[in-house]
């Protein structure tokens, strides 16, 4: 009676093989300089800062246009910060996979 292969073992072996391949690739690549890391930090900073500043500017405009009890500036600062963090997170995931 032949047993079919266990799908969990196949999945686990694929994960292990992928991690081994990534480790070997990382060992073969040249070391990146400190400036590469600083550039990545700067890129992530801009990805977060730009939507936040756009939120501030749009919020200030809406606060002047509609003089009610709602603070559009605070609301759009928070929204811009969330959008910027999401964009940075997506970019970091994409860079981590490549």
SULSULQUI-V540172 format. One record per residue. RES is the residue in one small letter. OMEGA is omega in whole degrees, -180 to 180 (none if undefined). D_FIRST is the distance of its C-alpha to the first C-alpha in whole Angstrom. Layout:
RES | OMEGA | D_FIRST
RES | OMEGA | D_FIRST
This chain:
x | -179 | 0
x | 179 | 4
x | 176 | 6
x | -180 | 10
x | -180 | 13
x | -179 | 15
x | 179 | 18
x | 179 | 20
x | 178 | 20
x | 179 | 20
x | 180 | 23
x | 180 | 25
x | 177 | 24
x | 178 | 26
x | -180 | 29
x | 179 | 29
x | 178 | 29
x | 180 | 32
x | 177 | 34
x | 178 | 34
x | 179 | 35
x | -180 | 38
x | 178 | 39
x | 178 | 39
x | 180 | 41
x | 179 | 43
x | -178 | 44
x | -180 | 45
x | 176 | 47
x | 176 | 51
x | 179 | 52
x | -176 | 54
x | 178 | 58
x | -179 | 59
x | 176 | 61
x | 178 | 57
x | 178 | 56
x | 177 | 60
x | 178 | 59
x | 178 | 56
x | 178 | 58
x | 179 | 61
x | 179 | 59
x | 178 | 57
x | 179 | 60
x | 179 | 62
x | 179 | 59
x | -174 | 60
x | -175 | 63
x | 178 | 64
x | 179 | 63
x | 179 | 64
x | 176 | 68
x | 176 | 67
x | 178 | 67
x | -177 | 70
x | 179 | 72
x | 178 | 71
x | 178 | 71
x | 178 | 75
x | -180 | 75
x | 177 | 74
x | 178 | 76
x | -177 | 79
x | -179 | 79
x | -179 | 77
x | 176 | 79
x | -175 | 77
x | -178 | 76
x | 176 | 73
x | 180 | 72
x | -179 | 70
x | 180 | 71
x | -180 | 69
x | -177 | 66
x | 170 | 66
x | -180 | 66
x | 179 | 62
x | 179 | 61
x | 177 | 62
x | 178 | 60
x | 179 | 57
x | 179 | 57
x | 178 | 57
x | 178 | 55
x | 179 | 52
x | 179 | 53
x | 179 | 53
x | 179 | 50
x | -179 | 48
x | 179 | 50
x | 177 | 49
x | 180 | 45
x | 179 | 45
x | 180 | 47
x | -179 | 44
x | -178 | 42
x | none | 43
